[in-house]
Amino acid sequence: MVQFLFYQPIRYQWRETDFFPCSVTCGGGYQLNSAECTDIRSSQVLPEHHCNSYPENTKPTPKLKECNMDLCPESDGFIEVMPYDHFQPLPRWEQGPWTECSVSCGESGGLQERSVVCVEDDAHGQITQVEEWKCTHSPRPITQQSCNSFTCPQWVAMEWSQCTVTCGRGLRYRVVLCIDHRGQHTGGCNTSLKPHIKEDCLVPVACHKPRESVPVEAKLPWLKQAQELEEQRTATEEPTLIPGPWSPCSVTCGLGKQTRELKCRVLLSFTQTEVDLPEEECGEERPELERPCDGGACTLGPGFSPDLQDPQGPHTQGEEPHHWDYRGFSGCSASCATGRQTAVVRCVSRRRGGEEVDDSHCDPSSRPPVIGRICNPEPCPPRWEVTAWTRCSASCGVGIQTRSVFCMRVLSVEQQDSVSVSEKECREFKPSILQPCNQVDCPP
């Protein structure tokens, strides 16, 4: 087999141009030349792509030389001073600011871009954009660079808390943090991928409801049902009106009333703690703040004198139109662990069938003695007591605070006497023993 090799002669080549006019007429300037693609046969100037088709045909680098170095002539007694050390500077590359990174994080990172143009300063310091070939005497700055090439923030879950109950089914919670590549708490984690912060838990201990200390018959059926069926409210991630505990009944026997306070609270999902808000933040319907209560049948207390057989009966003072009368007892000073209460004395009118009137109608000197008795002597149920939080373990980047939590039983309210008992005896949810703190980024 015969092969023939043909060589195509180079028809187009680069040719240097003459130097362009000097950039200034005096005081020192510069001149540049260039190169143009020409047809060897016809010497005609052609587009550059004709010369680029030959790999060995390399375009010459522009040449630069100084020109018009003579000082400028005097004018009006002054010498014209050229800026930039009396010489016009060379054209230079000028770059704009980097754009925002195309991604916020990731192993491969993203890209940033910026504009790069060739500019020159005229004799008066004015900057204008010129053709890029005038700046080829220096390397062209890059227009792209990689950025944010680090791992994205990830969810990090802490340990689960104890179960909220000591028997049966309850809930347990944990703190979930968004941690960046430096190990600091930040934002930007995908909320749809956030691990759950609470879950059901089961304590394998049978629950036993204590028997009612007061017979069911001693309470009004409708009142007992209303109190037992009342829904217990807990704070959520939306502002919610949370009623406080009911106060002790206003009377120790007969029908009275109980009151309670309302607080606008919100649950912080991050720390699983509740925070108080102004009441106007909770625009929902307000629960009842007052309800009737039944103190049971009235009985004679141990503090009565023999001559006061009936605390509800009149303390006779002859046939005066007004007299002092015992009207039951005040509320107990403590709901458990022994409190005190005193008999309530009111001035009443005989003519109006025992209707209460202002005390000024009765003789102060004939006011019956103050009678007191103890009440609610049964021990208080155990409750959690906490110490103050310790100092934060870190000044930034998320630290931890701890505290001690004890299960305590109050023996005497008046003497402020209490004793530590087993944690199993505290039925309520145990307060957290740790919490995150100083959740701010550390300075670079």
SULNOR-V556105 format. One record per helix or strand of 2 or more residues. SS is the DSSP state (H for helix, E for strand). FROM is the first residue (numbers start at 0). LEN is the number of residues. Records with the same first field share a line. If there is no record, write none. Layout:
SS=FROM-LEN, FROM-LEN
//
This chain:
E=11-5, 28-4, 34-5, 44-2, 63-4, 73-2, 77-2, 91-4, 109-4, 115-6, 126-4, 143-4, 153-4, 167-6, 175-4, 197-6, 239-4, 254-5, 261-7, 272-5, 289-5, 321-8, 338-11, 354-2, 371-4, 382-4, 398-4, 404-8, 416-4, 433-4
H=48-4, 131-4, 190-3, 215-3, 220-9, 278-3, 358-3, 363-3, 422-3
//
